[in-house]
Amino acid sequence: MTAEAWYRLPGERQWVRIEQLEGEPEELVSCGQIGHAPGFVLAPFAATADVPVVLIRPDRISTGDVPQQTTHGKTATAVEHGDKEAYVSDFRLFHAKLCDSSFDKLVLARCSDIDTDTVEDALQLFFRACSLYPQQFVALVRTARSGTWLMATPEVLLCSEGASWHTMALAGTISAECDDAGWTAKNRMEQQYVAAYVEQCLSRCATEIKKEGPYTVVAGSLKHLRTDFTFALKPGQSIGTLVSELHPTPAVCGLPKSEARQFILNNEHIDRRYYSGFAGPVDIGGHSSLFVTLRCMEISGSHCRLYAGGGLLRESTAEQEWRETEAKLSTMKDLIR
C-alpha cells in the first residue's frame, strides 16, 4: 500500500477503506480534472506544486462496522501552542479591508499545535471521531505528499446519487447550548452571502434547482445555519466543472472570491495546506461525496496541528472570533483528550 483513505459518511454505520497498492497517487493539474477516474480526492485550499490535489486510486476497497465504543489506550499529556498575538494581528489587517469596503466578507484561519507524550494512533482517532460525531463526514487520509490528515466535517461541497446532486451553504456559528434566538444579524448575513454565492454558481451549471432553508443544524458542540440545494447538471457539465465553480466557497474564503483568496494567501500567518480544501470519494459505487475539510488536524507522530477559521464581517470583533475558533478546535481536541 502506498496511500489510503478511511471514511464514514454522515449517518452511516460502516466505514470504507480505499487503498492504492502500487505507485503514488495521481496529482491533478486542476479541480476540473476531478471525475476523469474513480478514487478518493484530497484537495487543498489553493493547489501548489508542494500541496497538490491528489487522487488515491481504488486498487482495493474494503468496508466494516464502526466499533461501538473506542477508548484511549493510555492517558496522554498534551501541551498546546496557540499564537493569539499573530491571530489578532491578522484580524486587524483583515478587518480594516472589510471596513474600507475592499471586501464584503473574509475568512480568517488559525492553527493550534499540540504535542503529546504518546504517538497518536491515527486509526483509533478516526474510530473515536466516528463515535463522537455520527452525523459528520469523518475521514483519515494518508499519502506521502499530503501527510496524515483527520477530519470530522459537517459541510457538503458536492454529493451525487445517480442524476441527483446536492450541495449546501453552511455558515454562522453559535454554541449548541444556545436556542435559535441566539442567531445574530451577523450570523444571518454571513449565511446569506454563502447561499447567494452557491445559487449563483448553480445557475451557470445546473437545472431543476431546489432550495430549502436556512435552518439550524447541530455539529458536535456547535450550531450552524444551513441551506440545502438539490439540482441536476446541465448537459455538458461535469463534477469537475462544478467543483471548480464552487471551491472555495465564501464559507472558507470570502467575497469577491478571487480577490479574497489571493488576499488570504498573501496575508494570513498560517499555511492552510489541506484545511478548507475538500475531500471524499468520487465515483465509488456510483456515488460521489465531497466535503469541505473543516474540523481537521494534521498528525505526525506525537505532534498534531489543528486548524479552524471563521467568517469576518464589518461587525466582527477579534475576541468574539477568537472564541469561535476555540470552539471549533474543540472538535479535534476532544479526540486527543
Secondary structure, DSSP 4 states (H G I P E B T S, - for coil): --EEEEEE-TT-SEEEEEEE-SSPPEEESSGGGTTSS-EEEEE-SS--SSS-EEEE--SEEEEEEPPS----SSPPPEEEEE-HHHHHHHHHHHHHHHHTTS-SEEEEEEEEEEEESS---HHHHHHHHHHH-TTSEEEEEEETTTEEEEEEE--EEEEEETTEEEEEEEEEEEETTS-GGG--HHHHHHHHHHHHHHHHHHHHHEEEEEEEEEEEEEETTEEEEEEEEEEEEPTT--HHHHHHHHSSPTTTSEESHHHHHHHHHHH-SS--TTTTSEEEEESBTTEEEEEE--SEEEEETTEEEEEEEEEE-TT--HHHHHHHHHHHHHHHHHHH-
